[in-house]
Amino acid sequence: MILTHGPAAFFSELEDSEVAPHLHPEFCPPNPLFPNPAGQAGLANLCYLPPEVQRQKISAITELFQHQYGHQPLSFRAGRFAISGTTLQILAEHGYLIDTSITPGIRWFDHTRMTPIDFRFKPRYPHFPFARHHQSQWQRFLEVPVSIAGYWPFPRTWLRPRWCDNMITTAQRILHSQILKKKKILNIMFHNVDACAGCSPHCRDQSQEEDFLHQLDQFLNWCKENDAIFMTLNQLHQELACASSS
């Protein structure tokens, strides 16, 4: 969406929102495999690329974002959740403060993955992975995992419309796992095309679109009824950074 002026102008005018890069390496310079991504499936994995190539692509998408939106992006999500410790370090070098690419309890491995991307034992609560680093900009880098209920090897349930039978029940399970935390945090995710009939394998027709929107509406109303505070990733970073320094 950041490749053309129209969508960038639209999103720039939205209040109480945050726009950030989502990188699929085969569509991003240098040397994109598909210069025009329309109709192409994003199957490449950023974390398998050599560090210098990762750095070049992150630099390119950051510069493109700055050109379209006029400011430094602060948050990031890797396409296909293909993130590694090296990728996180490169993001910190480029001024990012937040990543949200980790899916706790999930081990990604299929014919498109050279080796498994294993998040089974990653922390489920937002944390500062470089808190002990000697550089202050790295210390401030925050990982905000996607909210997923359940632990490997048992079934796991994503807090995502149409990916769970009941978003409210799933959220309650996740919040219960945070019972010792002062701040209870839910990080939901979905693709925009998931809410558009015929544009996603998860939303094939009008009835599935209506089901998606109904689930999401129910969940958000439940959040409001329970006095949840909705915030962007950058706002969450500010909140947790202040808490960690106090």
Backbone as numpy.savetxt, mean C-alpha at the origin, in Angstrom:
# Nx Ny Nz CAx CAy CAz Cx Cy Cz
-2.06 6.85 -13.28 -2.86 8.05 -13.28 -2.02 9.32 -13.28
-0.76 9.21 -12.88 0.04 10.42 -12.80 0.71 10.74 -14.12
0.44 9.93 -15.17 1.12 10.14 -16.43 0.51 11.27 -17.24
-0.72 11.64 -16.96 -1.39 12.69 -17.72 -1.86 13.79 -16.80
-2.04 14.98 -17.37 -2.34 16.15 -16.56 -3.74 16.09 -15.95
-4.72 15.58 -16.70 -6.10 15.60 -16.24 -6.31 14.92 -14.90
-5.96 13.63 -14.78 -6.12 12.96 -13.49 -5.31 13.61 -12.37
-4.10 14.06 -12.69 -3.28 14.71 -11.66 -3.97 15.95 -11.13
-4.55 16.74 -12.03 -5.25 17.96 -11.62 -6.46 17.60 -10.75
-7.18 16.55 -11.11 -8.35 16.13 -10.34 -7.96 15.73 -8.93
-6.96 14.86 -8.80 -6.58 14.36 -7.48 -5.93 15.45 -6.64
-5.27 16.40 -7.27 -4.63 17.48 -6.52 -5.66 18.35 -5.81
-6.88 18.39 -6.33 -7.91 19.24 -5.76 -8.71 18.55 -4.65
-8.49 17.26 -4.46 -9.22 16.55 -3.41 -8.70 16.94 -2.03
-9.63 17.20 -1.11 -9.24 17.54 0.25 -9.16 16.27 1.10
-8.34 16.33 2.13 -8.20 15.22 3.08 -7.87 13.91 2.37
-7.00 13.99 1.39 -6.58 12.79 0.68 -5.08 12.86 0.43
-4.52 11.74 0.05 -3.10 11.67 -0.27 -2.91 10.81 -1.51
-2.18 11.32 -2.47 -1.86 10.57 -3.68 -0.39 10.17 -3.59
-0.08 8.95 -4.02 1.30 8.47 -3.91 1.60 7.48 -5.02
2.88 7.26 -5.33 3.27 6.34 -6.40 2.98 4.87 -6.07
2.65 4.14 -7.12 2.45 2.69 -7.07 3.22 2.15 -8.27
4.33 1.47 -8.02 5.30 1.19 -9.08 5.24 -0.26 -9.57
4.89 -0.41 -10.86 5.06 -1.67 -11.59 6.25 -1.46 -12.53
7.35 -2.18 -12.35 8.60 -1.85 -13.05 8.54 -1.94 -14.56
7.67 -2.79 -15.14 7.66 -2.91 -16.59 7.01 -1.71 -17.29
6.37 -0.84 -16.50 5.74 0.35 -17.08 6.53 1.63 -16.79
7.58 1.50 -16.00 8.29 2.69 -15.50 9.67 2.81 -16.13
10.06 4.00 -16.56 11.42 4.19 -17.05 12.43 4.03 -15.92
13.70 3.76 -16.29 14.21 3.64 -17.66 13.91 2.27 -18.27
13.87 2.25 -19.59 13.66 1.03 -20.36 12.39 0.28 -19.98
11.23 0.95 -20.04 9.99 0.23 -19.73 9.71 -0.84 -20.77
9.21 -1.97 -20.33 8.86 -3.05 -21.25 7.62 -2.67 -22.06
6.70 -1.94 -21.42 5.48 -1.48 -22.08 5.36 0.03 -21.88
5.84 0.85 -22.81 5.71 2.30 -22.66 4.26 2.75 -22.49
3.33 2.04 -23.14 1.90 2.31 -22.96 1.29 1.16 -22.16
0.95 1.39 -20.90 0.49 0.29 -20.04 -0.94 -0.15 -20.29
-1.68 0.57 -21.12 -3.10 0.26 -21.32 -3.29 -1.19 -21.76
-4.09 -1.92 -21.01 -4.42 -3.29 -21.36 -3.35 -4.32 -21.03
-2.24 -3.89 -20.45 -1.15 -4.81 -20.14 -1.23 -5.27 -18.67
-0.91 -6.51 -18.44 -0.88 -7.04 -17.07 0.48 -6.76 -16.45
0.47 -6.23 -15.23 1.72 -5.96 -14.53 2.16 -7.18 -13.75
3.13 -7.91 -14.27 3.57 -9.16 -13.65 5.00 -9.12 -13.14
5.72 -8.03 -13.40 7.12 -7.93 -12.96 7.18 -7.58 -11.47
8.34 -7.82 -10.88 8.53 -7.63 -9.44 9.73 -6.73 -9.19
9.48 -5.58 -8.60 10.53 -4.59 -8.37 11.69 -5.16 -7.55
11.38 -5.95 -6.54 12.41 -6.38 -5.59 13.44 -7.33 -6.20
13.14 -7.93 -7.36 14.10 -8.84 -8.00 15.12 -8.10 -8.85
14.88 -6.85 -9.14 15.80 -6.09 -9.99 17.07 -5.75 -9.23
18.20 -5.57 -9.93 19.42 -5.13 -9.26 19.18 -3.81 -8.54
19.84 -3.58 -7.41 19.60 -2.36 -6.64 19.70 -1.09 -7.47
20.66 -1.01 -8.39 20.81 0.22 -9.17 19.62 0.43 -10.10
19.06 -0.65 -10.65 17.88 -0.52 -11.51 16.67 -0.12 -10.67
16.53 -0.70 -9.48 15.45 -0.27 -8.58 15.58 1.22 -8.29
16.80 1.64 -8.01 17.04 3.05 -7.69 16.65 3.95 -8.86
17.00 3.54 -10.07 16.67 4.34 -11.25 15.16 4.45 -11.45
14.45 3.37 -11.25 13.00 3.38 -11.46 12.29 4.17 -10.37
12.73 4.03 -9.13 12.14 4.81 -8.05 12.43 6.29 -8.25
13.63 6.61 -8.70 13.98 8.00 -9.00 13.10 8.55 -10.11
12.86 7.73 -11.15 12.06 8.18 -12.29 10.62 8.44 -11.90
10.01 7.53 -11.14 8.61 7.73 -10.78 8.46 8.87 -9.77
9.49 9.07 -8.95 9.46 10.19 -8.00 9.52 11.52 -8.74
10.40 11.62 -9.72 10.51 12.85 -10.51 9.23 13.10 -11.31
8.63 12.05 -11.85 7.38 12.20 -12.59 6.27 12.70 -11.67
6.21 12.14 -10.48 5.21 12.58 -9.50 5.42 14.05 -9.15
6.66 14.42 -8.89 6.96 15.82 -8.54 6.56 16.76 -9.66
6.78 16.34 -10.91 6.43 17.17 -12.06 4.92 17.35 -12.16
4.16 16.28 -11.92 2.71 16.34 -12.08 2.01 17.00 -10.90
2.52 16.77 -9.69 1.82 17.23 -8.49 2.49 18.40 -7.79
3.75 18.66 -8.13 4.41 19.83 -7.57 4.96 19.64 -6.17
5.04 18.42 -5.69 5.61 18.20 -4.36 6.18 16.79 -4.27
6.97 16.57 -3.24 7.62 15.28 -3.01 6.60 14.25 -2.52
6.52 13.08 -3.15 5.66 12.04 -2.60 6.25 11.48 -1.31
5.39 11.12 -0.37 5.86 10.64 0.92 5.57 9.17 1.16
4.55 8.64 0.48 4.14 7.25 0.66 4.37 6.45 -0.61
4.43 5.13 -0.46 4.76 4.27 -1.60 4.15 2.89 -1.40
3.73 2.28 -2.52 3.39 0.86 -2.51 3.94 0.22 -3.77
4.66 -0.88 -3.60 5.21 -1.61 -4.73 4.11 -2.43 -5.41
4.11 -2.44 -6.73 3.19 -3.29 -7.46 3.41 -4.75 -7.09
2.31 -5.47 -6.87 2.34 -6.88 -6.52 3.02 -7.13 -5.16
3.10 -6.07 -4.35 3.70 -6.17 -3.01 5.13 -6.68 -3.07
5.81 -6.39 -4.19 7.17 -6.89 -4.42 8.20 -5.94 -3.82
8.36 -6.03 -2.52 9.24 -5.13 -1.78 10.31 -5.96 -1.06
11.45 -5.35 -0.83 12.53 -6.00 -0.08 13.18 -4.95 0.81
14.07 -5.41 1.69 14.79 -4.46 2.53 15.59 -3.47 1.72
16.16 -3.92 0.61 16.91 -3.03 -0.28 16.00 -1.95 -0.85
14.80 -2.34 -1.27 13.85 -1.37 -1.81 13.49 -0.32 -0.76
13.26 -0.76 0.47 12.92 0.18 1.54 14.04 1.19 1.76
15.28 0.73 1.71 16.41 1.64 1.89 16.47 2.67 0.77
16.20 2.24 -0.46 16.22 3.16 -1.60 15.10 4.19 -1.46
13.94 3.76 -0.99 12.84 4.70 -0.77 13.24 5.76 0.26
13.87 5.33 1.35 14.31 6.28 2.37 15.31 7.26 1.80
16.20 6.78 0.94 17.19 7.66 0.29 16.51 8.73 -0.56
15.35 8.40 -1.13 14.65 9.32 -2.02 13.62 10.19 -1.29
13.66 10.20 0.02 12.82 11.11 0.77 11.45 10.58 1.15
11.19 9.32 0.87 9.90 8.75 1.27 9.89 8.52 2.78
8.71 8.64 3.37 8.56 8.44 4.80 7.76 7.18 5.14
6.98 6.68 4.18 6.08 5.57 4.47 6.07 4.57 3.32
6.11 3.29 3.67 5.82 2.23 2.70 4.64 1.42 3.23
3.81 0.93 2.31 2.68 0.09 2.69 2.56 -1.09 1.74
3.67 -1.81 1.57 3.74 -2.92 0.61 3.74 -4.29 1.27
3.84 -4.34 2.58 3.98 -5.63 3.26 2.62 -6.21 3.63
2.44 -7.49 3.33 1.19 -8.21 3.61 1.49 -9.31 4.63
1.37 -9.02 5.91 1.77 -9.98 6.95 1.03 -11.32 6.83
1.77 -12.38 7.05 1.18 -13.71 7.00 1.12 -14.33 5.62
1.56 -13.58 4.59 1.44 -14.04 3.21 2.83 -14.36 2.64
2.90 -15.47 1.93 4.11 -15.86 1.19 3.75 -15.89 -0.29
4.28 -14.93 -1.05 3.97 -14.82 -2.46 4.94 -15.68 -3.27
4.40 -16.64 -3.99 5.26 -17.48 -4.83 4.42 -18.13 -5.92
4.70 -17.78 -7.17 4.02 -18.38 -8.31 4.98 -18.34 -9.49
4.50 -18.65 -10.68 5.40 -18.74 -11.83 6.01 -17.41 -12.23
5.48 -16.30 -11.70 6.03 -14.98 -12.02 7.07 -14.53 -11.00
7.32 -15.31 -9.98 8.25 -14.93 -8.91 9.50 -15.80 -8.99
10.66 -15.16 -9.06 11.92 -15.90 -9.13 12.16 -16.71 -7.85
11.89 -16.08 -6.73 11.99 -16.71 -5.42 10.81 -16.21 -4.60
10.47 -16.88 -3.51 9.32 -16.42 -2.72 9.55 -15.03 -2.13
8.48 -14.26 -2.08 8.46 -13.02 -1.30 7.70 -13.36 -0.03
8.41 -13.48 1.05 7.87 -14.12 2.26 7.62 -13.09 3.36
6.34 -12.82 3.62 5.96 -11.88 4.68 5.27 -12.61 5.84
5.41 -13.93 5.91 4.64 -14.70 6.90 4.91 -14.26 8.33
6.13 -13.84 8.60 6.49 -13.53 9.98 6.82 -12.04 10.17
6.37 -11.22 9.25 6.60 -9.78 9.36 5.63 -9.17 10.39
6.06 -8.09 11.06 5.17 -7.43 12.02 3.87 -6.96 11.36
2.78 -7.04 12.13 1.48 -6.66 11.61 1.13 -5.22 11.96
1.82 -4.66 12.91 1.52 -3.31 13.37 2.51 -2.34 12.74
2.09 -1.11 12.42 3.03 -0.13 11.87 4.27 0.03 12.75
5.42 0.16 12.10 6.67 0.22 12.85 7.72 0.96 12.04
8.78 1.35 12.72 9.90 2.06 12.10 11.04 1.05 11.90
11.21 0.48 10.71 12.19 -0.60 10.51 13.64 -0.17 10.65
13.90 1.14 10.47 15.29 1.62 10.56 15.48 2.51 11.79
14.76 2.22 12.86 14.77 3.08 14.04 16.16 3.25 14.64
17.04 2.25 14.45 18.38 2.32 15.04 19.44 2.76 14.04
19.00 3.19 12.85 19.96 3.63 11.84 20.60 4.95 12.28
21.85 5.17 11.87 22.56 6.37 12.30 22.09 7.63 11.59
21.38 7.48 10.45 20.88 8.65 9.73 19.44 8.92 10.14
19.16 10.17 10.51 17.84 10.52 11.05 16.72 10.31 10.03
17.00 10.56 8.73 15.94 10.41 7.74 15.50 8.95 7.61
16.42 8.03 7.86 16.06 6.61 7.84 15.28 6.23 9.09
15.64 6.81 10.22 14.96 6.50 11.48 13.47 6.84 11.41
13.11 7.82 10.61 11.73 8.29 10.51 10.89 7.46 9.55
11.50 6.51 8.84 10.80 5.75 7.81 9.84 4.75 8.45
8.57 4.80 8.04 7.51 4.00 8.66 6.98 2.94 7.70
6.85 1.73 8.17 6.19 0.66 7.42 4.78 0.48 7.98
3.78 0.57 7.10 2.38 0.39 7.50 1.85 -0.85 6.76
1.89 -2.01 7.37 1.43 -3.22 6.69 -0.06 -3.18 6.36
-0.43 -3.90 5.32 -1.85 -4.07 5.00 -2.49 -4.89 6.12
-3.70 -4.52 6.52 -4.38 -5.22 7.61 -4.95 -6.55 7.13
-4.45 -7.63 7.72 -4.87 -8.99 7.37 -5.07 -9.76 8.67
-6.21 -10.43 8.79 -6.50 -11.23 9.99 -6.02 -12.66 9.79
-5.59 -13.28 10.89 -5.17 -14.68 10.83 -3.67 -14.83 10.70
-3.17 -15.96 11.15 -1.74 -16.22 11.17 -1.42 -17.49 10.40
-0.28 -17.44 9.67 0.20 -18.64 8.98 0.50 -19.72 10.02
0.16 -20.98 9.76 -0.32 -21.56 8.50 -1.83 -21.63 8.38
-2.54 -20.92 9.27 -4.00 -20.96 9.23 -4.53 -19.96 8.20
-5.79 -20.08 7.81 -6.34 -19.16 6.80 -6.22 -17.71 7.22
-5.92 -16.86 6.27 -5.81 -15.43 6.52 -6.90 -14.70 5.73
-7.38 -13.60 6.30 -8.48 -12.85 5.70 -8.08 -11.39 5.55
-8.15 -10.89 4.32 -7.81 -9.50 4.05 -8.97 -8.59 4.45
-8.63 -7.43 4.99 -9.64 -6.40 5.26 -9.86 -5.64 3.95
-10.67 -6.24 3.09 -10.82 -5.73 1.73 -12.20 -6.15 1.21
-12.96 -5.22 0.63 -14.29 -5.58 0.13 -14.23 -6.76 -0.83
-15.14 -7.71 -0.63 -15.30 -8.91 -1.44 -14.16 -9.91 -1.25
-13.17 -9.59 -0.43 -12.11 -10.55 -0.11 -12.38 -11.19 1.25
-13.43 -10.76 1.91 -13.83 -11.36 3.17 -15.36 -11.36 3.22
-15.92 -12.27 4.01 -17.38 -12.35 4.10 -17.96 -11.15 4.82
-17.23 -10.65 5.80 -17.74 -9.55 6.61 -16.57 -8.67 7.04
-16.49 -7.46 6.52 -15.37 -6.58 6.85 -15.36 -6.19 8.32
-16.54 -6.05 8.90 -16.61 -5.64 10.31 -16.05 -6.74 11.21
-16.45 -7.98 10.97 -15.93 -9.10 11.75 -14.42 -9.23 11.58
-13.95 -9.06 10.34 -12.51 -9.13 10.08 -11.78 -8.02 10.82
-12.33 -6.81 10.79 -11.71 -5.68 11.49 -11.65 -5.94 12.99
-12.71 -6.52 13.55 -12.73 -6.81 14.98 -11.64 -7.82 15.36
-11.41 -8.80 14.50 -10.34 -9.77 14.75 -8.98 -9.08 14.75
-8.77 -8.18 13.79 -7.49 -7.47 13.70 -7.30 -6.57 14.92
-8.35 -5.85 15.30 -8.25 -4.96 16.45 -8.00 -5.75 17.74
-8.58 -6.92 17.85 -8.35 -7.75 19.04 -6.87 -8.14 19.14
-6.22 -8.35 18.00 -4.79 -8.70 18.01 -3.93 -7.52 18.44
-4.52 -6.30 18.44 -3.80 -5.10 18.85 -4.20 -4.66 20.26
-4.73 -5.58 21.03 -5.32 -5.23 22.32 -4.33 -4.53 23.26
-3.04 -4.81 23.10 -2.04 -4.19 23.97 -1.50 -2.88 23.41
-1.94 -2.50 22.22 -1.47 -1.27 21.60 -2.34 -0.08 22.03
-1.69 1.06 22.26 -2.44 2.26 22.64 -3.30 2.75 21.48
-2.75 2.65 20.27 -3.47 3.10 19.09 -3.83 1.88 18.25
-5.11 1.72 17.98 -5.58 0.61 17.14 -5.65 1.11 15.69
-5.00 0.39 14.78 -4.85 0.88 13.40 -5.32 -0.17 12.41
-6.15 0.28 11.45 -6.60 -0.55 10.34 -6.15 0.09 9.04
-5.58 -0.70 8.17 -5.08 -0.21 6.88 -5.72 -1.05 5.78
-6.83 -0.57 5.23 -7.52 -1.34 4.18 -6.92 -0.97 2.82
-7.08 -1.89 1.87 -6.59 -1.61 0.52 -7.52 -2.27 -0.49
-7.61 -1.64 -1.65 -8.26 -2.24 -2.81 -7.85 -1.43 -4.03
-8.01 -2.01 -5.20 -7.73 -1.29 -6.43 -8.98 -0.53 -6.87
-8.78 0.62 -7.49 -9.94 1.40 -7.93 -10.83 0.60 -8.88
-10.24 -0.25 -9.72 -11.04 -1.02 -10.67 -11.87 -2.10 -9.98
-11.56 -2.41 -8.71 -12.36 -3.38 -7.98 -13.78 -2.89 -7.74
-13.99 -1.58 -7.88 -15.31 -0.99 -7.66 -16.00 -0.64 -8.96
-15.52 -1.20 -10.06 -16.07 -0.87 -11.38 -16.38 -2.17 -12.13
-17.66 -2.43 -12.37 -18.09 -3.67 -13.01 -17.39 -3.88 -14.35
-16.83 -5.08 -14.51 -16.20 -5.45 -15.77 -14.76 -5.03 -15.91
-14.21 -4.34 -14.91 -12.83 -3.85 -15.00 -11.85 -4.66 -14.18
-12.34 -5.63 -13.43 -11.48 -6.40 -12.55 -12.03 -7.81 -12.42
-11.15 -8.82 -12.28 -11.64 -10.18 -12.03 -12.38 -10.30 -10.71
-12.21 -9.29 -9.83 -12.90 -9.29 -8.54 -14.21 -8.52 -8.61
-14.52 -7.96 -9.78 -15.76 -7.20 -9.94 -16.24 -7.39 -11.39
-16.82 -8.55 -11.63 -17.12 -8.94 -13.01 -18.43 -8.35 -13.54
-19.36 -8.02 -12.65 -20.65 -7.54 -13.14 -21.24 -6.54 -12.15
-22.44 -6.05 -12.48 -23.07 -5.02 -11.68 -23.38 -5.50 -10.26
-23.78 -6.75 -10.13 -24.11 -7.26 -8.80 -22.88 -7.31 -7.89
-21.72 -7.67 -8.46 -20.50 -7.68 -7.67 -20.05 -6.27 -7.33
-20.28 -5.33 -8.24 -19.97 -3.93 -7.93 -20.83 -3.44 -6.78
-22.12 -3.76 -6.81 -23.02 -3.34 -5.74 -22.64 -3.99 -4.42
-22.24 -5.24 -4.46 -21.80 -5.94 -3.25 -20.55 -5.29 -2.68
-19.61 -4.94 -3.54 -18.38 -4.27 -3.12 -18.72 -2.96 -2.40
-19.53 -2.13 -3.04 -19.86 -0.82 -2.47 -20.67 -0.96 -1.19
-21.54 -1.97 -1.13 -22.33 -2.19 0.08 -21.43 -2.59 1.25
-20.51 -3.52 1.00 -19.57 -3.93 2.05 -18.75 -2.75 2.55
-18.24 -1.96 1.62 -17.40 -0.83 2.00 -18.20 0.20 2.78
-19.43 0.48 2.33 -20.29 1.45 3.01 -20.61 0.99 4.43
-20.96 -0.27 4.58 -21.24 -0.81 5.91 -20.04 -0.67 6.84
-18.88 -1.01 6.32 -17.66 -0.97 7.13 -17.33 0.46 7.55
-17.40 1.41 6.62 -17.06 2.79 6.94 -18.06 3.39 7.92
-19.33 3.04 7.79 -20.32 3.51 8.75 -20.05 2.93 10.13
-19.65 1.66 10.18 -19.29 1.05 11.47 -18.11 1.77 12.09
-17.13 2.13 11.28 -15.97 2.88 11.78 -16.42 4.21 12.38
-17.29 4.92 11.68 -17.78 6.21 12.17 -18.54 6.04 13.48
-19.38 5.01 13.55 -20.16 4.77 14.77 -19.27 4.47 15.96
-18.08 3.95 15.69 -17.14 3.63 16.77 -16.05 4.68 16.93
-16.33 5.88 16.41 -15.45 7.04 16.59 -14.06 6.84 16.03
-13.97 6.09 14.94 -12.67 5.93 14.28 -12.24 7.25 13.66
-10.95 7.46 13.60 -10.39 8.65 12.97 -9.79 8.24 11.64
-10.31 8.81 10.56 -9.80 8.50 9.23 -8.61 9.42 8.94
-7.53 8.87 8.45 -6.36 9.69 8.16 -5.56 9.11 7.02
-4.76 9.98 6.40 -3.86 9.54 5.33 -2.64 8.87 5.96
-1.85 8.23 5.12 -0.62 7.60 5.62 0.33 8.65 6.18
0.40 9.81 5.54 1.28 10.86 6.04 0.81 11.35 7.40
-0.50 11.49 7.58 -1.03 11.90 8.88 -0.74 10.84 9.95
-0.85 9.57 9.56 -0.52 8.50 10.50 0.95 8.55 10.88
1.81 8.83 9.91 3.24 8.95 10.19 3.49 10.04 11.22
2.86 11.20 11.05 3.03 12.29 12.00 2.57 11.88 13.40
1.45 11.17 13.45 0.90 10.73 14.73 1.85 9.77 15.44
2.35 8.78 14.72 3.22 7.77 15.34 4.61 8.31 15.62
5.09 9.21 14.77 6.41 9.81 15.00 6.40 10.63 16.29
5.32 11.37 16.51 5.21 12.15 17.74 5.13 11.24 18.96
4.38 10.14 18.82 4.23 9.21 19.94 5.55 8.54 20.28
6.35 8.21 19.26 7.61 7.51 19.51 8.67 8.42 20.11
8.53 9.73 19.88 9.53 10.67 20.40 9.15 11.22 21.77
7.93 10.95 22.21 7.48 11.50 23.49 7.81 10.55 24.64
